[in-house]
Amino acid sequence: MSQIDVYNQEAKAVKKVELSDAVFGIEPNQQAIYDSVLAYLAGLRQGTHSTLTRSFVSGGGKKPFRQKGTGRARQGSTRATQFRHGAIAFGPHPRKYSVKLNRKVRQLALRSALSEKNADQNLTVIENLSFDEIKTKKAVALLNAFGFDRKTLFVADASEDFDNAFVSMRNIPNAMLVTVSSLNVYDIMNADKIVFTEAAAVKAGEDFAA
């Protein structure tokens, strides 16, 4: 277990909390991180693109001109790929882009991403994200107090009261709030800073260590 400072919402250190070395202190596996991000981005692709092949294009049943004697290349249909309004050759069709990733690789990637953020000192622990009202100014003040001016990912435990904070951050382009259960490698690596609540840090250490 390693200790890390816990800050209040004014960015003042108030105590320390122990982080699980099995989650926040391992040697990052870059291949696992890469595979996990690739699988995540592949899963976002809808794969609904579709083109019309000759079997789907209407018309073209009549031979456009006779076989011989015209000096032109023989043609059997005006819906061949070389004609205007013709079909598409070898075009894309609906498909799934999802990539299968083993559970152990997913877990390793998550631990590796968190450990890398911690090693680079881009991981912060805050007491809580409890706001007494929905106010974007409060969320902006929180970011300014810590000097976070780039992409910041906040992580809270589902049992905490963070509803007001979640709504307050919706209009801030460089801030996002998720729960521990919905945490993924892409969001971690895409963020410049990651901020755990104290409860979320403990929860992550328990859930991701297995």
N, C-alpha and C positions, 0 to 999 in steps of 0.2 A: 504494500500500500504506500502511495506517495501522497503528500499533503499539498493542498493548493488553497490560496486565499479565497475567501468568500466575501463578495462586495455587496453593499446595499445599493439602492437605486441612485444614490448620489456618488457612486464610484468610490466609496470609502471602504477599506478592508475592515471587516468587523469580527471575523473568526476564520478558522480553517476547516477544511473537510478532507477526508481521505478518499482518494480516487483509486479504483481497482487497477492494478498494474496489468491484469489480464485483458483489460479493455482499453485503457488509456496509456499503456506503457510498453507495448510490444514493438518488435521491429516490423515496420510497415511492409506488407507484401504488395509491391506495385502491380504485379500481374493480376492479382485478385481484385485490386481497385479498378484496373482497366477493364477487366471482364465484367465487373458489376455495373460500371458506368455504361459500357457498351450495351449490356442487356437492358438497362433502364431506358436508354434512348431508343433502342430498337422497339421496345414495348410501347413507346409513344406513337410510333408510326401506324396510321390507320390502315394502310394497304388497300384502300378502296379504289385505286386507279384502275381504269379499264379502257381498252380500245376495241374497236370492231375489226374482227378478222373477216375473211371472205364469206364465212358461213353465217355471219350476222348482218352483213350489208345487204339491204334490199335492192332489187333491180339487177340489171346486167344479165338477164337470161338470154337475150338475143345476141347473136354474134354481130359485132359492130360493122364488119364488112367481110366480103368474101375472102376465102383462104388464099387464092392465088390471083395473080394478074394485076395487082394494084401497085406492086413495088414496095409495099410496106411490110413490116414484120407481121406475122400472123397473130391475130388476137382472138380470144374466145369470149371475152367479156369486158364490158366497160367498168366493171367493179374490181379489176385487177389493181394491184398496188401502184402501178405507174400512172394510173389515170386519176384525174380530178374526181372527187366523190368516191374514189376507190377505197379499198380496205387498207388496213395497216398490217404490215408484215412483222411478225415477232414482237408485237407490242405488249405492254404490261397488262396483267390481269389481276383481279383481287387475290391477295395472298396475305398470310400472316408473317410478320417479321420477328416475332417473339423468339428470344434466345433462352434456352434452358440453362440454368445455373444451379449447381448443386448447393444444398443447404449449407454445408460446411464452408464452401467457397464464399457464399453470401455473408456468413457470419464473420469469416476471416477478413473480408473486404471492409465490413463495417468497423471492426476493431482496428484495422490498419488505418482507415481514414481518420478515426478519432485519435489514434496514437500519433499520427502525423501532425494533426492540428495542435495537439498538446506539446509535441516536441518542438514545433515552430513557434510556440508561445502565442498561438492564435485561438486558444481556448480559455474562456472566462467562466467563472461560476458566480452567480448572483443569488441573493437570498430568496427572492420570489419575484413574480411578475404580476402582483396584485395591484390593480389600479382602482381607486375609489370611484372613478367615473370614466366614461368613454371620452377620451380627449386626445387627438392626434398630437397636440402640443406636448403632452406628457411623454408620449413615445419618442418624440423628437428630442426632448430634454434628456431622456435616458440615453439616447444614442450620443448626444453631444457631451454628456458627462464623462462617457468612456472614450470619447474621441473616435467613435465608429462612424466613418464617413463613406465606407464602401459596403459591399454586400455583407449583411449580418444575419445569421441564422440563430433564432432563439428556440430553445428546446425546453418544454415544460412537461411535468408529469400530468397524466389525465386526471388525477385526483385533486389537482390544485385549482385555485380560483384564478383563471387567466382570461376569462371571457372578455372583460373590458380591454385588456391589453391586446388581445387578438384583433378586436374591432378597431382599436386605436392605431394599429400598425398597417391596416389594410391599404391605406392611401400613401404609404411610404414605399417608394420603389425599391429601395435597397435593404428592406427589412422583411423578414418572414418568420412566422411563429408556427412551430409544429409540436406534436407530442412525441414522447419517446417511442411509442409503438409505430408511428408513421415516419420515423427517421430513416433516411436512405442515403446511400453513398454519394449519389449524384448531388444532392442538396448540400451535403457536407463539403465536398470538393469544390462546388460552385461558389461557396461562400468564402469571403476573406476572413471573417471572424465567426466563431460559433460560441454562443452563450447558453450555458445550462443553468437552470435553477438548481438550488441545492438538492431538492427532492429528485429532480430529473437525473442529476449526476449519480446519485445513489441508486436510482432505479435502473439506469443504463448499466451500471457496474454489476448489478444483480442479474439482469436479463441477458446481457450480451456475453457474459463470461462463460456461459455453458457452451 
